[in-house]
Amino acid sequence: MKRVIALSVILSVVGLVIAGCTKYGSGTYDEQNYWLSKERGRVVYSSNSCNYFVVETNYGYTIIRSYGYYKPYERSIVYGDFSRNGNRDFYNYSTGIVFSGTVTDYWLNYVQAQTILDYYCPFGKGARAFAIDNSESN
C-alpha cells in the first residue's frame, strides 16, 4: 500500500512538472495579433548619415532616433506606438524585423518635421525635403 501511495504521489508531481513546462498554442510568433494591431506608418525619410528617420502616420509625421546599426529604409511599412515620446520597439513589416528606437517628436506637420529634422541632422540628407509619395496608400 505504501508503494502505491508513493508511486501515485511521484506520478502526480511528474505530471504537474510536465504540464507546467508545456506551451499553450502553437508556440509560433503571433505577428497578426500583436504588431499589426499597433499604429501603422510608412518611412518617408531614412539616411545612413543621420541616426533619425521620419515616419508618416495617420496623425502626422513622427521623428524617431534609431539605436544600433538598424534603420528601416524609405517606403518601409512599420508598426508601433508612434504617438508618445520614449524608448520602444517597432516592427518593420517590410522585412519582418523588430527594432528599437526613441520617439523624439510626433504629430508634426510637414514643415515642422522638416525643421526638426534639419536641427537633428544639419549636415546630412535632412537638409533636403523628404519625399511625399501619394501613389501608394498607407
FENKA-V181889 format. One record per helix or strand of 3 or more residues. SS is the DSSP state (@ for helix, = for strand). FROM is the first residue (numbers start at 1). TO is the last residue. If there is no record, write none. Layout:
BEGIN
ss/from/to
SS/FROM/TO
SS/FROM/TO
END
This chain:
BEGIN
ss/from/to
@/2/20
@/35/37
=/39/45
=/52/57
=/60/66
=/77/80
=/86/92
=/97/108
@/110/120
@/125/127
END
